[in-house]
Amino acid sequence: MSETSTTLTIDGRKVSVAAGSSVAAAIAIAAKVENAATVTRRSVTGALRGPLCGMGICQECRVTIDGVPHRLACQTVCVADMNVLTGNAAP
């Protein structure tokens, strides 16, 4: 792995992204690889949600990072060995 990339875990799967990428970008890359929807969380009724604004205003990109819930994926830079849980990991 070169110094220009970072590997993290999203919902139990390893994902490598360019260094400096946001967690929201990493989630989108992982979704594209799996040909799936970009999901960050579920609403209170269980509806799938994804990032909308990319600026931290809408709060739709909230995920659990290293055990801390409600982190904004669009405002968080990926670091090596970060563990991210999205709404896809919810029961």
HELIX and SHEET records of a PDB file:
HELIX    1   1 VAL A   23  VAL A   33  1                                  11    
HELIX    2   2 ALA A   73  GLN A   75  5                                   3    
HELIX    3   3 GLY A   87  ALA A   89  5                                   3    
SHEET    1   A 5 ARG A  13  ALA A  18  0                                        
SHEET    2   A 5 SER A   5  ILE A  10 -1                                        
SHEET    3   A 5 ASN A  83  LEU A  85  1                                        
SHEET    4   A 5 ARG A  62  ILE A  65 -1                                        
SHEET    5   A 5 VAL A  68  LEU A  72 -1                                        
SHEET    1   B 2 ARG A  41  ARG A  42  0                                        
SHEET    2   B 2 LEU A  48  ARG A  49 -1                                        
END                                                                             
